Amino acid sequence: MSLVIIFLLWFFSSPFFALSQPTTSPQDFLLSCGDTVGLTTGRLKFLPDKDFQSLGNTTTLKQPGLLPILSTLRFFTELQARKYCYVFNVTQGDKYLVRTTYYYGGFDGGTQPPVFDQIIGGTKWSIVDTAEDFANGLSSYYEVVVAAVGNSLSVCLARNNSTTSHPFISAIELSKLDDSLYNTTDLNKFALSSIARSSFGDDARISFPDDLFNRKWNSFKDLNPVEENKNKVNTEDFWNKPPAKAFFSSITTTKGKPLQIQWPPGPLPNSRYYIALYFQENRAPSPESWRVFNVSVNGNTFFKDLNVTTNGVAVCGNEWPLWGQTNITMTPRNDMPVGPIISAGEIFQLLPLAGTTFPRDVAAMEELAKHFKNPPIDWNGDPCLPWENSWTGVTCNKSKHTRVVSIDLKGFEISGTLPESIGNLTALKHLRLGGNKLWGQIPEMKTLTALETLHLENNQFEGWIPQTLSQLPILREIFLQNNNLDGQIPDGLWKPGLNIQVSPGNRLTQPA
């Protein structure tokens, strides 16, 4: 079995500060999609998404009594786009909780919500299928914990083979997490896709500001007895920093009996999971206010001789294999005067990351997109990943460090210039930009030693042909006709095996 880690909280007191104004931290992004002015929900202020997304259409749902955050949405009709991305400026290495919210509301005139993919960074996160929730009058939300591998983080939607209408979204929330949260998972290899987060025995849902990281805790009850806790717990030093309200009540059982719960309520797909369980002794503080029991998951030992006191305790398991219904059993030690007790729990599915596109390539492609006045509409997010959702016209290799190997935008009528940073795409084999409206000087490309074909014909480039093009060792084709180039053609371009076309349309001379 996987490693299980125990964390004990030693009690100390600290003042409680109430938050009276709408609050978001400096590195939080809360977007109300399709909204034009923004809104405040509780103590969270949501911004309109117009500064993060230019694609799609917006609509307002006219359903009476609908929560404001669900009353608007953005839907994407552009069939030629491989993905529709929101891109956020973040701090490399920091970890974030990302939540996407969906409420269909029949925006497209139908009765069945469309099914589509959502993507975090370069990894396909999940399929968005809100049909069951919508049929029950509910919205749907998805959560993932992810580390930023660069200075930006993208949240994207994409069509799949089951998409019959248009992908849509109601809200996006991106909240920065403290370093200690979920720190036993290697977030360079995995993201954590939320399955359940529950407060046991409580009827109320818990969210911000009780949870300072904007996590949502749902109520979980079964047929086991519920008891209120008589002790306050300070969770500041818990690694995962659960809200104190998650300990207000607990599920327990009588003396000598094992405590059994089926949680999460539904069956799980065959995968590996991160499990965090939270416990607190509910009796008034005294020398006898503690209890010891074993914890097992599906019959396998999760933790042995767990000592639960009024100070609270958390137990975490990494890469725990689960499939189907999950049964958690707490078995008391023989000499215990009371039964086991449990206050809250979290469970995440480990989502293997699809890899990363080489950061220098990402930066170069983003710079290229900025220099194009009208790049393809899906040129944001990760340029290569997932493979089936790479940028239009961009081909990448499939390796540990994904690289851009081809850019083919022939005849796209793109205007703008070609930046010097194109030279940072050192794995590029083919650059085909013929038949556009590109202007300015052709940049130096001496670092593109893998380049085989360079097609810049039928544009508006001016100036001279860079001498360094003759230094590219495997360049076999260069098309520059129908531009405004002048000067002398470099000597090194007249060599066997290189197909060079420079006329008509230029004012070039051949070397003497």
C-alpha positions in Angstrom: 0.0 0.0 0.0 1.0 3.6 -0.4 2.5 5.8 2.3 0.2 7.2 5.0 1.2 10.3 6.9 -0.2 11.4 10.2 -0.3 15.0 11.3 -1.0 16.1 14.9 -2.1 19.6 15.7 -0.7 21.1 18.9 -3.2 23.6 20.3 -2.5 27.3 20.5 -4.8 30.3 20.6 -5.0 33.1 18.0 -7.5 35.9 17.4 -10.2 35.5 14.8 -10.6 38.4 12.4 -14.0 38.8 10.6 -14.0 39.8 7.0 -16.6 42.4 6.3 -15.8 43.4 2.7 -15.8 41.3 -0.6 -12.4 39.7 -0.5 -10.1 38.0 -3.0 -6.4 37.5 -2.6 -4.0 39.2 -5.0 -3.3 35.9 -6.9 -7.0 34.8 -7.1 -9.0 35.1 -10.3 -12.8 34.8 -10.0 -14.7 35.1 -13.3 -18.4 35.4 -14.0 -18.5 34.1 -17.6 -20.8 36.0 -19.9 -21.3 38.8 -17.4 -20.6 42.4 -18.4 -20.2 44.2 -15.0 -19.2 41.6 -12.5 -21.0 40.6 -9.3 -20.5 39.8 -5.6 -21.5 36.5 -4.2 -21.2 36.3 -0.4 -17.8 37.8 0.3 -16.3 37.0 -3.1 -16.1 39.5 -5.9 -16.4 38.0 -9.4 -15.1 39.9 -12.5 -16.6 39.7 -16.0 -14.6 37.4 -18.2 -14.4 39.8 -21.2 -10.7 40.6 -20.5 -9.8 36.9 -20.5 -11.8 35.7 -23.5 -12.7 37.2 -26.8 -14.2 34.2 -28.4 -17.7 32.9 -28.1 -21.0 34.5 -27.4 -22.7 35.5 -24.1 -26.2 35.1 -22.9 -28.4 35.7 -19.9 -30.7 33.0 -18.7 -34.2 34.2 -17.8 -35.0 31.4 -15.3 -36.7 32.8 -12.2 -34.9 32.5 -8.9 -31.5 31.6 -10.5 -28.4 32.5 -8.5 -26.7 35.5 -10.1 -23.4 33.5 -10.7 -25.5 31.0 -12.8 -27.6 33.5 -14.7 -25.0 34.3 -17.4 -22.7 32.1 -19.4 -20.4 32.1 -22.4 -20.8 29.6 -25.2 -18.4 28.9 -28.0 -19.6 28.5 -31.6 -16.3 28.7 -33.5 -16.0 25.2 -35.0 -12.5 25.9 -36.5 -11.0 26.4 -33.0 -9.3 23.3 -31.5 -9.8 24.7 -28.0 -11.1 27.8 -26.2 -8.7 29.0 -23.5 -8.7 31.3 -20.5 -5.1 32.2 -19.6 -4.1 33.5 -16.2 -0.9 35.1 -15.1 0.5 33.1 -12.2 3.7 32.5 -10.3 5.8 29.6 -11.5 5.9 26.8 -8.9 2.9 28.0 -6.9 -0.1 25.6 -6.6 -3.7 26.6 -7.3 -7.2 25.3 -6.9 -9.2 25.7 -10.1 -13.0 25.4 -10.1 -15.2 25.5 -13.2 -18.9 25.9 -12.8 -21.6 25.0 -15.4 -25.3 25.6 -15.6 -26.9 24.8 -18.9 -30.3 26.5 -18.6 -31.2 25.5 -22.2 -29.2 28.4 -23.6 -29.1 26.8 -27.1 -32.9 26.1 -27.2 -32.4 22.4 -26.4 -33.2 20.2 -23.4 -29.9 18.2 -23.2 -26.6 19.9 -22.2 -23.7 19.4 -24.6 -20.8 17.2 -23.6 -17.2 18.4 -24.1 -13.7 18.3 -22.7 -12.0 20.6 -20.3 -8.2 21.0 -20.2 -5.8 22.3 -17.5 -2.5 23.5 -18.9 -1.6 20.8 -21.5 -3.5 18.0 -19.8 -7.1 16.8 -20.5 -8.7 17.2 -17.2 -12.1 15.7 -17.6 -15.2 15.3 -19.7 -17.9 17.9 -18.8 -21.2 16.1 -18.7 -23.8 18.0 -16.7 -27.0 16.2 -17.9 -27.8 14.4 -14.6 -27.3 17.5 -12.5 -29.3 19.7 -14.9 -32.2 17.1 -14.9 -32.3 17.5 -11.1 -32.3 21.3 -11.3 -28.6 21.6 -10.2 -25.5 23.2 -11.4 -22.2 21.3 -11.8 -18.7 22.1 -10.7 -15.3 20.5 -11.2 -12.1 21.1 -9.2 -8.5 20.4 -9.7 -5.3 21.2 -7.7 -2.4 22.0 -10.0 1.1 23.5 -9.9 2.0 26.3 -12.3 4.9 25.1 -14.5 5.4 28.6 -16.0 4.2 32.1 -15.5 0.8 31.4 -17.0 -1.9 28.8 -16.5 -4.6 28.0 -19.0 -8.1 26.6 -18.5 -9.6 25.5 -21.8 -12.7 23.9 -23.2 -12.7 21.7 -26.3 -15.1 19.8 -28.5 -15.0 16.0 -28.6 -16.8 13.4 -30.6 -19.9 13.6 -28.3 -20.3 17.4 -28.6 -23.6 18.1 -30.4 -24.0 21.8 -29.5 -21.6 24.3 -28.1 -19.2 24.1 -25.1 -20.2 26.6 -22.4 -19.2 27.8 -19.0 -20.7 29.8 -16.2 -17.8 30.6 -13.9 -14.1 30.0 -13.3 -12.3 30.3 -9.9 -8.6 30.1 -9.6 -7.3 30.3 -5.9 -3.7 30.2 -4.8 -3.0 27.6 -2.2 -0.4 27.6 0.6 2.7 25.5 0.0 1.8 23.1 2.7 -1.5 22.0 1.2 -1.4 18.5 -0.4 2.4 18.7 -0.3 2.9 15.0 -0.2 1.8 14.7 -3.9 4.3 15.4 -6.6 2.5 18.0 -8.6 5.2 17.9 -11.2 3.8 14.5 -12.2 0.2 14.7 -11.1 -2.8 17.1 -10.8 -5.4 16.3 -8.1 -8.9 16.1 -9.5 -11.4 16.5 -6.7 -13.8 13.6 -6.1 -15.4 14.6 -2.7 -14.8 17.0 0.2 -17.1 16.4 3.1 -17.9 17.5 6.6 -19.3 14.5 8.4 -22.6 14.9 10.3 -23.1 18.5 9.6 -26.0 19.8 7.5 -24.4 23.0 6.4 -22.1 23.5 3.4 -18.7 25.2 4.2 -17.0 27.6 1.9 -15.2 31.0 1.9 -14.5 32.8 4.2 -14.6 29.8 6.6 -12.3 28.0 4.2 -9.7 30.7 3.3 -8.7 28.8 0.2 -12.2 28.9 -1.3 -12.8 25.1 -1.1 -16.3 23.8 -0.8 -17.2 21.2 1.8 -20.4 19.3 1.4 -22.4 17.6 4.1 -22.2 13.8 4.5 -24.6 11.9 6.7 -25.5 8.2 7.0 -27.2 6.1 9.6 -24.4 6.4 12.1 -24.9 8.6 15.2 -23.9 12.3 14.9 -22.3 14.2 17.8 -21.4 17.8 18.1 -17.8 18.6 19.2 -17.4 20.4 22.4 -13.9 21.7 21.6 -12.7 24.3 19.2 -9.8 23.3 17.0 -7.2 25.6 15.4 -6.2 24.1 12.1 -3.6 26.7 11.0 -0.8 24.2 11.5 -2.5 21.3 9.7 -0.8 20.7 6.4 -4.0 20.9 4.4 -5.5 23.6 6.7 -9.1 22.4 6.8 -11.6 25.0 8.1 -12.4 24.8 11.8 -16.1 24.4 10.9 -15.4 21.0 9.4 -14.9 19.8 13.0 -18.1 21.1 14.4 -19.7 17.7 14.2 -18.6 14.1 13.7 -19.9 10.7 12.9 -19.3 8.1 15.7 -20.6 4.8 17.1 -21.0 3.1 20.4 -18.4 1.6 22.7 -16.7 -1.5 21.3 -18.3 -1.2 17.8 -16.4 -0.6 14.6 -17.4 2.6 12.7 -18.1 1.9 9.1 -18.9 4.5 6.4 -19.3 4.2 2.6 -17.6 7.4 1.4 -17.6 8.8 -1.2 -21.2 7.8 -1.7 -20.8 6.7 -5.3 -18.5 4.1 -7.0 -15.0 5.2 -8.1 -13.2 4.4 -11.4 -10.2 2.2 -11.2 -7.4 4.6 -10.4 -5.1 5.9 -7.7 -6.3 8.5 -5.2 -5.1 10.9 -2.5 -7.1 10.5 0.7 -7.1 12.9 3.7 -9.2 12.1 6.8 -9.7 14.4 9.7 -10.5 13.5 13.3 -11.1 15.2 16.6 -12.1 14.0 20.1 -15.5 15.5 20.8 -15.6 15.2 24.6 -14.7 18.0 26.9 -11.0 18.3 27.6 -9.8 16.0 30.4 -7.1 13.4 31.0 -9.5 10.8 29.4 -10.3 12.8 26.3 -8.7 10.6 23.7 -9.5 7.4 21.8 -7.4 5.0 19.8 -8.5 3.0 16.8 -7.3 1.4 13.5 -8.4 2.8 10.2 -8.8 0.6 7.1 -9.9 1.3 3.5 -11.6 -1.5 1.7 -10.1 -3.9 4.2 -6.5 -2.7 3.9 -4.8 -1.0 6.8 -4.7 2.8 6.3 -3.4 3.7 9.7 -2.8 1.6 12.9 -3.4 2.8 16.4 -4.5 6.3 15.5 -4.7 8.4 18.7 -7.4 11.1 18.4 -7.4 13.9 21.0 -9.1 17.2 21.4 -6.3 18.9 19.4 -7.3 17.1 16.2 -5.4 14.8 13.9 -5.2 14.3 10.1 -4.1 11.2 8.2 -3.2 11.4 4.5 -2.6 8.6 2.0 -0.9 9.0 -1.3 -1.5 7.0 -4.5 -4.1 4.8 -2.9 -5.5 2.3 -5.3 -9.4 2.3 -5.3 -12.1 0.9 -7.5 -15.9 0.7 -7.0 -17.5 1.5 -3.7 -15.1 2.7 -1.0 -15.6 1.4 2.6 -13.8 3.1 5.5 -13.7 1.1 8.7 -12.5 2.4 12.1 -12.0 -0.4 14.6 -11.5 0.6 18.3 -8.8 -0.7 20.6 -10.2 -3.2 23.1 -9.7 -1.0 26.1 -11.5 2.0 24.6 -14.5 3.4 26.6 -15.9 5.0 23.5 -16.3 4.2 19.8 -14.3 5.6 16.9 -15.1 9.1 15.5 -14.5 10.9 12.2 -15.0 14.6 11.4 -14.2 15.2 7.7 -12.5 13.9 4.6 -11.1 14.8 1.2 -10.4 12.5 -1.7 -8.8 13.3 -5.1 -8.1 11.2 -8.1 -4.5 11.4 -9.2 -4.4 12.8 -12.8 -1.1 12.1 -14.6 0.1 15.2 -16.4 0.5 14.9 -20.1 3.9 16.5 -20.0 4.9 20.0 -20.8 5.8 21.9 -23.8 9.4 23.2 -23.7 9.1 26.6 -21.9 11.3 28.4 -24.4 9.1 27.2 -27.2 6.0 28.3 -25.4 7.5 31.8 -24.9 8.5 32.0 -28.5 5.1 31.0 -29.7 3.4 33.4 -27.4 5.7 36.2 -28.8 4.9 35.1 -32.3 1.1 35.3 -31.6 1.6 38.9 -30.3 3.4 39.9 -33.5 0.6 38.6 -35.6 -2.3 41.0 -35.9 -4.8 38.3 -36.6 -3.4 34.8 -35.6 -5.7 31.8 -35.6 -8.4 32.1 -33.0 -7.2 29.2 -30.9 -3.7 30.5 -30.5 -3.7 30.7 -26.7 -3.0 28.2 -24.0 -0.4 25.5 -24.5 0.7 25.5 -28.2 1.2 21.7 -28.3 -0.8 19.9 -25.7 -3.0 18.0 -25.6 -1.9 16.6 -29.0 -5.3 16.7 -30.5 -5.8 20.3 -29.3 -2.6 21.9 -30.4 -2.7 25.4 -32.0 -4.0 25.5 -35.6 -1.1 25.1 -38.0 1.3 23.9 -35.3 2.8 20.4 -35.1 4.9 19.2 -32.2 7.0 16.1 -31.5 6.0 13.6 -28.9 8.8 13.4 -26.4 9.5 14.1 -22.7 10.1 17.7 -23.5 7.6 18.5 -26.3 9.0 20.8 -29.0 7.4 22.7 -31.9 8.6 21.2 -35.1 6.3 22.8 -37.8 4.4 26.0 -38.3 2.2 25.9 -41.4 -0.1 28.9 -41.9 0.0 29.2 -45.6 -2.8 31.4 -47.0 -4.3 32.4 -43.6 -4.0 36.1 -44.6 -2.2 36.9 -41.4 -0.7 40.4 -41.0 2.1 41.5 -38.8 5.8 40.8 -38.4 8.2 37.9 -37.8 10.0 38.5 -34.4 13.6 37.7 -33.7 12.4 35.2 -31.0 11.4 32.8 -33.8 15.1 31.8 -33.5 14.3 30.2 -30.1 12.3 27.5 -31.8 15.4 25.4 -32.2 13.6 22.2 -33.0 11.7 23.8 -35.9 11.9 21.9 -39.1 9.3 23.6 -41.3 8.2 27.3 -41.3 5.5 27.8 -43.9 4.0 31.3 -43.9 3.5 31.9 -47.6 0.4 33.7 -48.9 -0.1 36.1 -46.0 0.4 39.8 -45.4 3.5 39.7 -43.3 5.9 42.7 -43.5 9.2 44.0 -42.1 12.6 42.4 -42.3 13.2 38.7 -42.2 14.9 38.0 -38.8 18.1 36.2 -38.2 17.6 32.4 -37.9 21.1 31.0 -37.4 19.9 29.0 -34.4 17.3 27.1 -36.4 19.8 24.3 -37.2 17.0 21.8 -37.7 15.1 23.9 -40.3 14.5 22.1 -43.6 11.9 24.3 -45.3 11.4 28.1 -45.2 8.4 29.4 -47.1 7.8 33.1 -46.9 6.6 33.7 -50.4 3.8 36.1 -51.4 4.1 38.4 -48.4 5.4 42.0 -48.0 8.8 41.3 -46.4 11.5 44.0 -47.2 15.2 44.5 -46.7 17.8 41.9 -47.4 18.0 38.2 -47.0 19.9 37.3 -43.8 23.4 36.0 -44.5 23.0 33.4 -41.7 20.4 31.5 -43.7 23.3 30.0 -45.6 24.7 28.5 -42.4 21.6 26.3 -41.8 23.0 22.8 -42.4 20.0 20.9 -43.6 17.9 23.7 -45.2 16.7 22.3 -48.5 13.9 24.6 -49.6 13.6 28.4 -49.4 10.8 30.3 -51.1 11.0 34.1 -51.0 9.3 35.2 -54.3 6.8 38.0 -54.5 8.1 40.1 -51.6 9.8 43.5 -51.5 13.3 42.2 -50.8 16.4 43.9 -52.2 20.2 43.5 -52.0 22.4 40.6 -52.9 21.5 37.0 -52.5 24.0 35.4 -50.0 26.6 33.3 -51.7 26.0 30.3 -49.5 22.4 29.9 -50.7 23.6 28.9 -54.2 24.5 25.3 -53.3 23.5 21.9 -54.5 20.5 20.4 -52.9 18.9 23.7 -51.9 15.8 24.7 -53.9 15.7 28.5 -53.7 13.0 30.7 -55.4 13.4 34.4 -55.2 11.6 35.8 -58.2 9.4 37.3 -59.4 8.6 40.3 -57.1 11.9 41.2 -55.5 14.8 43.5 -56.4 17.6 41.0 -55.7 20.9 40.5 -57.4 23.0 37.4 -57.6 26.5 37.3 -56.3 29.2 38.2 -58.8 
